[in-house]
Amino acid sequence: MRLFIAEKPSLGRAIADVLPKPHIKGDGFIETAQGDVVTWCIGHLLEQAEPDAYDAAYKQWRMEPLPIIPEQWQLVAKPKTRSQLTAIKGLIKRADCVVNAGDPDREGQLLVDEVIAHLGYPKHKPVQRCLISDLNPPAVRRALDNLRDNKEFVPLAVSALARSRADWLYGINMTRAYTLLGRKAGCSSLLSVGRVQTPLLGLVVRRDLEIDAFVPRPFFEVLAHLMTPSRDSFTAKWLPSEACQPWQDEEGRVLQRSLAENVVRRIAGKPALVEEVEEQARKQAPPLPYNLSSLQIDAAKRFGMDAKRVLDICQSLYERHKLITYPRSDSRHLPTEHYGRASRVREAIAATAPTLAGAVAAAKGSLRSKAWNDAKVDAHHAIIPTEKQGNANTLSADESKIYMLVARQYLLQFYPPFEYNDSRVLLRIEGGLFQAKARRIVKAGWKALLGVEEDDEEEVGTLPALRQGETLHCERGELLEKMTQAPKAFTDASLLAAMTGIARYVQDPTIRKTLRDTDGLGTEATRAGIIDLLFKRQFLHRQGKSIKATPTGRALVQALPDSATTPDMTALWEQSLSQIAERHGSYQQFMDPLTSQLHQLIEGARHNTGADFSALPQESAGRNPFPRRKSGAGRGSKSAAKTGTAAKSASRSGARKTTKAKVA
């Protein structure tokens, strides 16, 4: 008997639907006509034991025993889904082969692997891996025809295991330490700390402080209004020379009005010599299909949707409607074998989204973008529409918007490049250098699908035909007075973009260089949950479209050491975890330095006065996490357990509670 263990019931039903009928439905499983059985988890069935499972003394939150570092990690059944774990336990005893059908990512791998290990499935018996990114029957059948040995994915599970244990260690210990510190200073809030959520909070706090400290300053630009011998007019912008540096800021803006006024006077009515003419023909390939973060960023820009809302809609389109592929993907590429099915996907788009029927008709099926690349696809691929032809009337307004984005991005792969010419002219007027730029569109290509309003960053226009050595006439100079602008507050889109491009915010230049190609802060599956968690913890709040830190969020960041509030540490974690998944690193090489660092961080908390929290209102951030016994002693039981769970959730995504297996 083959036992398929899916990550969730919807995936289990999709697998059973393509297996021989008739089916016998049992309590938490489906048995097929050929004797195979499909069962499922309901997310994680196991969770990590709370600290007091290791020592009853840990029920009470105290600074003295920190850091808590288990010698032997323990897993316990989640109370709400204990019956499903019991059902799988009975089935696994009968199984001749188990098939891990977790979601196609590192958390999905661990989620099922930990159940298999916890329930004592014999190590000598076979375990296979089924990777399903599309819940429609044809795609599920293809996945079942291409089962792989689960041993291939052990490094992926070890990576997930290392991450989850490290998050537990960091989240539990740092949350307890700083909540106790806050309490000592009179702050009754739960001050959760996580290796991803806290650096993200740090980004927002530092941006807010920059905005608060910003003092606007005027700066000045000069335009030369030029006329050619054939009476064509255009403008060119002054490029200040090195001699002007004493009167410029770090971005090269001129801060002294008199300097700019002098240039305006000097160039009026003077000849302008064309020193350089440059025109380059350029081509821009279509953007790749979406991964989750790029989809969330676009949806935030276009529709104002927050990251969690986009993920929830994607899950509905994937599980309920079966109109898009697996959404928690970090890949923007597709397997080459998919190219043969592309025409069916385009037909499905035309049927599901009639407003895109014209775009489908104009697409050129013979074109093949760089999206199809097996070397950049492993467990999952980019988010694209499935071959299922849906009914637009069954979708909510938001579901339609997200489907349209996914579908349009896929269709771009069958459109030619955007072709344009960039022109640049350098002119010399009275010893000063001026520059004019323009862009001329040759062929709209894939941009024809977007429309000008969605691509307004391009500088579209033309310059007169000019040649080097030609002399023009400067009719007049124009002084433009502008004001420096404060940094913009984070929005949903820019905060997600910061998480995916975290190298820009890494302080150490060596680390920054190393991390340019990593996945960023958090993972595709966790980013929405991390942002949402910071709002729930009342560390962030919204002011219109802007995302700002609350006083509690600011105080926490200011109390913590820089290493806990900057992305350097967690970016290095992600790099190490990726190396484990790619067989270039080990569990122990990752965990040993972490535990050493944790001791140092807790020692720092012990010597912190907590002064940063003393100015906060004692009721500022919610309930007291320290309910008291009648004796007045601090109580740890449920409040500590819940806070421990909060710390685990806080240090991860909020999308899944990661638990531990016996893999390592």
Residue, then its C-alpha position, 0 to 999 in steps of 0.5 A: m500500500r502506498l500512503f500519500i501524505a499531503e500538506k492539507p486536505s485540498l491537496g489530498r483530494a486533488i491527488a485522490d481525484v486522479l487515482p482509480k475509483p471507486h473510493i472509500k472515504g474514511d476518517g481523515f483519509i481516502e482509499t482508492a480502488q487499487g489499495d493506495v491511501v491518501t491522507w493529509c496534514i492540516g498544516h503542521l500536526l506537530e509543534q515544538a514543545e514549550p520551554d517548560a516541557y524541558d524544565a518546569a522552572y521555565k514556566q516562570w519568566r525569569m532572566e537568570p536561566l536564559p538562554i534556554i537551549p534544549e539538549q534534546w528537542q521535543l515535538v508534541a502533537k497540536p491539540k486541535t489536530r491530534s485526531q488527524l495525527t492519530a489517523i495517520k499513525g494507524l495508516i503509516k503502520r500498514a504502508d509499504c511506501v510513503v509519498n511526501a506530498g507536502d507543498p513544494d518548498r522547504e517548509g512543505q518538505l519538513l512538515v511531512d518529513e517530521v510526521i513520517a519520522h515522529l510516527g516511527y516509519p521504518k527507515h529501511k522502507p521507501v519514501q518518495r516525493c511528489l511535487i505538485s504546483d497545480l491542483n488541476p487533474p492533468a498537472v496532478r497526474r503528471a506529478l504522480d508520474n514523476l515521483r522522486d526519491n525523498k532522499e534527494f530532498v533531505p538537505l531541504a528538510v535539514s535547512a528548514l529544520a535548522r531555520s525553525r530551531a534557530d528561530w525558536l532559540y532566538g525568538i523564545n530567548m530574546t522575547r523573554a529577555y526584552t519583555l522582562l527588561g520592559r517590565k522592569a522599566g514599567c512597560s507591560s507590553l509583550l515585546s516579541v523579538g524575532r530574527v526577521q520581524t525585528p530587523l524589518l521593524g528596524l528598517v521602518v524605525r530608522r526611516d521614520l527617524e530620518i524623516d523626523a530629523f529631515v530639514p528641507r533645503p533649497f537647491f538650484e538647477v539651470l536649464a539652457h533654452l537652445m535653438t538650432p539653425s533650422r529653428d528647432s528648440f529644446t532644453a539642456k540641463w547644466l552639469p556643475s563642474e568639480a569647481c562647484q563641489p564646495w557649494q553642492d550636497e552629497e548628491g551633487r545638487v547646487l545649494q547656492r542661488s548666486l552660483a546658479e544665477n551667475v550661470v543663467r546670466r552668462i549663457a543668455g544669448k551665447p553660442a552653444l557648441v555640440e561636443e558629443v552626440e550619442e544615440q543607442a538602439r536598445k532592446q528590453a526583454p519582457p519581465l519574467p513571470y511573477n514569484l510571490s513577492s513581485l506579485q505582492i509588490d505590483a498588487a500593492k502599487r496598482f490596487g493598494m492591497d497589503a501582502k497578506r491580502v494578496l497571499d490569501i487571494c492567491q491561495s484561493l485562486y490556487e486551492r479553490h478555483k485551481l486557476i493559478t499554480y502554487p503561489r508561495s514560490d520564489s522562482r520566476h522561471l518555468p520548466t522547459e517541458h511546460y512550453g509545450r502546454a503554453s498554448r493551452v494556458r493562453e486559451a484558458i486565459a482568454a476564456t477566464a478573463p475575456t478582457l485579455a482575449g485580444a492580448v491572447a490573440a496578439a501573442k506570438g506562440s513562436l516566441r520563447s522568453k528567458a523564463w523557460n530555464d530548467a537550471k533555475v527551477d527545482a521544487h517549484h516554478a513561477i506563478i502562472p495561470t493553469e490550463k483550467q478554463g474558469n468562469a470570471n463570474t465566479l471570482s470576486a473583484d479582488e480575485s479577478k484583479i490578481y488573476m489578471l495580473v498573473a495572466r498578463q505577466y505570463l502573456l508578456q512572455f509571448y511578446p517581442p522586446f520593447e525597442y527604443n533609441d536613447s539619445r544624449v547630447l553634451l553641449r558647451i556654453e561659456g565653459g559650462l557643460f550641459q546635457a540633453k536626453a531623450r528616448r524615442i520608442v521604435k517598437a512598443g513590443w510587450k509594453a503594448l500590453l501595459g499602457v503608458e499610464e503603467d509605465d510613466e517612468e520612461e522619458v519619452g521624447t525626441l531631440p533635433a538631429l544634431r552633429q558633433g561640432e555644430t554650433l547652436h544658439c542659447e536663447r536664455g537660461e532658466l533658474l529652477e528652485k527646488m526643495t530637497q525631499a525627505p525620504k519617503a515613508f514605507t508603503d506596502a509595496s516599498l516595504l516588500a521591495a526592501m525585504t526582497g532587496i535587503a542587500r541595499y540596507v546591509q551595513d557591512p560592505t563585504i556582507r552586502k556584496t555577498l548577499r546581492d543574489t540571496d532571497g532577501l529578508g524572510t522567504e516568499a512564504t513568510r513575508a506577508g505574515i511577518i508584516d502582518l505580525l508587526f501590526k498585530r503586535q502593535f509595533l507598526h501602524r498605518q497613516g494613509k498608505s504610509i507604514k510607520a512605527t508605533p512608540t512601542g516599536r521605536a522603543l524596542v528597536q532603540a533598546l536592542p543592540d544593532s545586530a538584532t535590528t539590522p538585516d545583516m545577521t538574518a541575511l547571513w542566516e538565509q545565506s547559510l540556510s540556502q547553502i545547507a539546502e544546496r549541500h554546501g553547508s551543514y546543520q552544525q556549522f549553522m547552529d554552533p555560531l548561533t548559540s554562541q551569539l545568543h549567549q552574548l545577546i542575552e548577556g547584553a540584555r542583562h546589563n541593559t537598564g531598560a530606560d528606552f521603555s520607561a517613557l512608554p504608557q504602561e497600557s500602551a501595547g495591550r495586555n500584561p503578559f504576566p498574569r499574577r498568582k494570588s501570592g503575587a509571584g509572576r506566573g508563567s503557565k499559559s501566558a508564558a506558553k502563549t508568549g513562547t508560541a507568539a515568539k515562535s510565530a513572531s520570529r517566522s512568518g505567521a503563515r506557518k508554525t514551523t516545527k521540528a523533525k528528527v532529520a538532523 
